[in-house]
Amino acid sequence: MLFRLKQILFWIAYRVDQHLPLSLGVLLRNRCWPWRLVLDAVELHLADRCNMNCTGCSHFSPFAAEWFADVDQIGQDLESLRAKFKGGIRHVNLLGGEPLLNKNVCAILHRVKETCPEAQITLVTNGISLLEQPTMFWTACRDAHVRLNLTLYGPMAAKRSLIEQKCLNENVPLRVQKGDVFFARMVPEGTAPAQKAFRFCRKTTYCPYLREGRLYRCAQAFHIKDFAQAVRKSGYEMKEVADEGIPVQDISWTGKRILRYLMTPGAACRYCSERVRLMAWSNGSKDVRDWCFSQ
């Protein structure tokens, strides 16, 4: 019953939102004011690997090869990107995969704060290994003024109070968000209307993705290659997706040009439906059809 109610509320909000101009939706939700040359947010993976493997994961973690972010690479990339925005970067979101699987997470937190002192740093975790983190992790969180964002999936519900108490004791801010609903929206045939799909995304999220020297419109634009490989392994057809991002060290890519790029659809948008199929959270499936808008 609760899941059905969430479905209804989602579709009401979605229908209302479609009547707002795209630019107004971005301004209201993301406070991205291009004339101030501020980048509202950027996302980085600390690990592609995950210890939960949620069905329908939007970053395709169940299909990804093991990979962990390098401290120096993150520092160089953020420095190059931040230099293009005089107002800096408002939010740096660290996720995955599961970011706490990266053994250099403490060093990365310090490096991000050093490079983007004005940014609010948020580390998004499923919490499985949060209570096992050493003292140096909590110290790094306090030093870098990190906010933890716990996506609370079913298996971790029983540990919620323990995690909340631990964060309170360590004086580290915690936001808890239930992870009980997932969106399925992939279109392996690549026939989705790119402009409509992009409009849907930008009116609900603003998630530029920084990865090894290149900036993408979203994490899916980079990681869709993992989904495509899984689709082909399953015996279905899916063409290669050429979304190469932009090189952040290229001086021809100014802040204004980057903001314009982030507000235009790309090749990967043709593989995302302009609508979504809501489903209750589950994990363990690697059936690519569970990621698709129509099964």
N, C-alpha and C positions, 0 to 999 in steps of 0.2 A: 504493500500500500504506500509506504513512504517513498519507495523508488518511483512508483507511478506518479505520485504527487510532484516529485522533482522533475520528471519528464514534462509534465504539464506546465509547471512554472518556467522551465527552460524555454519551451516553445512560445509562451506568452512574451517573455523578455526578448526572444529572438525576433518575433514579428514586429514588436514595437521598435526595436533597434534598426530594423531594415528601412525605416522611414527617416532616419537621421542621415544627414550628409556624411560621407566618409570622413572628411576632414574634421567635422565637429565631433564625430565619434572618437577619433584619435585624440583630439584635444581634451575631451572630457575624461577619457579613461587613462590616458598615458601622459598627459601634461607635456607633450612633445611640441615645444614652440620653436619652429625652425628659425625664426628671425633672431633668436637669442643664441644660436649655434651651441645648443646643448644637446647631447645625446642622452635621451631619457634612460635607456637601459641597454645592457648588453649581457648576453648569456655565454657561459663557458662550461664545457664539460671537464670535470676532473677525472672521470673514468667513463668509458663506454660500457664496461661490464656492470651487471647489477646482481644483487643477491636475492631479488624477489621475482623478477621476470613477469611483470604484469601483462595479462592478455590485453592487447590493444594499445600497448605503450606507444605514445606519440613519437618517441625518440628511437623506437625500434630496437631497444636494448636486447631482447631475446635473440635477435638475429646478428648482433654486432660481434666482431672479433674483439679480443681483449686488447685494450689500449688505455694508457694512463697519461695524463697531461704532464708536461715538463715545466718546472718552475721558471726557468729562464725564458722559455718560449712564451709563456703567459705574460711575463713581465715585459718582454719586447713588444708583443702584440698590443697590449694595453697602452704602453707608452706611445706607440705609433698612432694608435687610434685616438687617444686622448689629445694628442698634439693638434688634431684637426678641429677641436672644439674648445674655444676659449672659455666657455662656461663649464667645461669638464663633462663628466659622465655621472648622472644622478644615481643610477643603480647598477651594481655588478652582481649578477646572480650566478652562483656556482652550483652546478647540478650534474646529472649524468643520465643513464646509469645511476650508480650510487656513489656520490663523491667521497664518502668516507672510506672507500676501498683504496683510494690513493694514499700510499704511505707518506707522501710528502705534503699532505693537506695543511699542516701547520706552517710550513715554509711558504706555501702558496698564499695562505691568508695574509701573512706578513707582507709578501711581495705585492699583492693586490692593493693593500692599504697604502703601502709606500708609493705605488705608482698612481693611484687614484684616491688621494686623501679626502676628497670631497664626497666620495661615493658611499652610499649605503650598501654594504656587502651582505648578501643573503645566501646562506648555504641551505639548499633544499635536500632533505634526507628522508628516507623511509624509517629511520630510527632503529633499525635492527642492531647495529653495532654502536649506537650512540652512547649507551651506558657503559660500554667497554673502553671508551676513549681515555687515554692517559691524561694526567694533570696538564701536560704541556699543550694539549688540544684546547682545553678550557681557558688556559692562559692566553693562547693565541686568539681565541674568540673575543676575549675581553680587550686585549691590546688593539685588535683591528675593528672593534665595535661591531662584531658580526651579529646578525640576527639569524637564528635558526628557524627554518620553516619545515615543520614536521608534517609530511603527508601521511595521514593516519589510515593505513589499510587494515582490513579485518584482523589479520594475525597479530597486529601490534596493539589492538585496542586495550588489552589487559595491562599493558605496560605504560599506558598514557600517564597515569598519576605518578609513576616512578620517574618518568622522563621530565614531567613538569616540575617535580620537586627537585630533581637534579639540576635543572637549568636555573631554578630559583636559588638554590644553594650556591651555584657557581656565578650568579649574577649575569647570566647570559639571556638576552631576550628570546622568547620562543613564541612562534605562531603555529597553531595547530589547524590543519585543514583536512577534512575527511576526504579520503580517496575512494569513495564508494561508487562513483559513476565515471565511466570512460566513454570517449567518443570514438566511433568507428567511421572513417570518412575516406579511406583510400579508394582510388579508381585505377586499377592496374593497367587498363587500356589507354590511359592518358587522354581521355575524351572529355574531361570536366572543363567547363568554361572558366578559363584562368582568371579573368577579371572578377567574376562573381565569387570564385573561391577565395581570391585574395581579399576582396572586400569583406567577406565574412571574417577572415582571420584578423585583419587590421582593425576591425570594429570591436573585437573581443580581446585581442592580445597585441602586444608590441614587443617582439622578442628577437632582435638582431642577434646573430650567433657568430662568435669569434672563434676561429679554429686554425691554428698553425699558419698564421700570417694572412688569413683571408676572412672577410666579413660576409656573412650570408643573411638573407632576409629572415630566416628562421632556422632552427636546428634541423627541421625536416628536410630542408633544401639540401643539406649536406648528407644526412643519414639515410635519405631515401634510397641510396645505392645499396644499403644493407637489406632493405625491404625488397628491392628489385631482385637481388640475388636469391633471396628466400623464395620469391615467387617463381623464379625460373627453376629452382631446385624442386619445387612442388609440381612441376610439369605444366605450368601456365606460361603464357607469353607476357613479357613486359619489356619495353624498350629501355635502353640506357638513358638516363636522365642527365643532361649536360647543364648543370648549374654550378659554375666555377667560382662564384662569389667575386669579391673585389680585393685586390692586394692593398692592405692598409699602409704599407710602406711606400706606395706609389704617390708621389707628391701631386700628381695630376688629379687625384681623388681628394678634393677639398671637402670640408664639412658640409657645405651646402649641396654639393653633388652627391655625397653619401646619403643625406637625408632624402633627396629626391629618389635615389635608387631604392631606398628602403620602403618607399611608398608606391612602388610599381611592381606588378606581378612578374614572376620569372618562369622558367621552364618547368620547375617542379610543381607549380600551381595547377598544372593540367592533370596532376595525379591526385589532387585533393578535391573532394566534392564540395559544392557550395552549401550543402546540407550535411547533417551528421545523423548517425544512428546511435542512440544512447543505449548503453548496456551496463549492467551491474558489474562491479569489480570481480575479477577472478584471476588466477595466475596459473602458469604452467603450460598453457597452450602455445604451440608454434604453428598452428594452422593459419596460413596467411588470410584465409577468408574471414577470420575473426577481426581483422583490421579493415575490412572493406565495408563501404557504405551499404552495398547490397550483397548478401551472402549467396 
